[in-house]
Amino acid sequence: MAAQPEGPELSKELFIAMAEQVGFDPADPHLDDLYPEVLARFTMIRNIQQVDVSGVDPAVHYGLTPTGEA
């Protein structure tokens, strides 16, 4: 599988600006706690995107629903 592009980094300034656009107070100290958590989720997503699943049949072939029930 080809390597996925890293994508743009989320700077603290951009994070604060985006949070403000959706209604958060940019001075809220909780955003300082949330920022590293968001960066960690982005890293997890990048890692998941790099998993080679080319040899795995999609679950739909087995009649599974999104809840995992047959």
Secondary structure, 3 states (H helix, E strand, C coil): CCCCCCCCCCCHHHHHHHHHHCCCCCCCCHHHHHHHHHHHHHHHHHHHHCCCCCCCCCHHHHCCCCCCCC
